[in-house]
Amino acid sequence: VQLQASGGGLVQPGESLTLSCAASGFTLNRPAIGWFREAPGKEREAVSCLSTNNDITYYPDFVKGRFTISRDKSKNTVYLQMNNLRPEDTAVYYCATDLGQASSYALCHRGPKEWGQGTLVTVSS
């Protein structure tokens, strides 16, 4: 199982950014997959999860309406579209999954077992 995240960078408050996560070693048609982040001095937290067997998504309140998780089956890739970014969104973002978990809600709350490398998102003026 490999998860290759990319797309991080430096943006100004209010701007948008899209992260990509290319999955290999498994197919995105059953396990839930999600994005998590870790900000300096803070614990790692879930920002969005997707059930790949029924496209049910889960978002915590602090990103609802701003972040969107999606999947491209043909590319076996998951995306995180982030709009209206805030300085507090600054963090290292990780793509992660649990091959034995199909529920997006459960993945976001119980945590993943397989992690990709992170990509840094910095929101600053």
Disulfide bonds with the S-S distance in Angstrom:
Cys21-Cys95 2.06
Cys49-Cys108 2.12
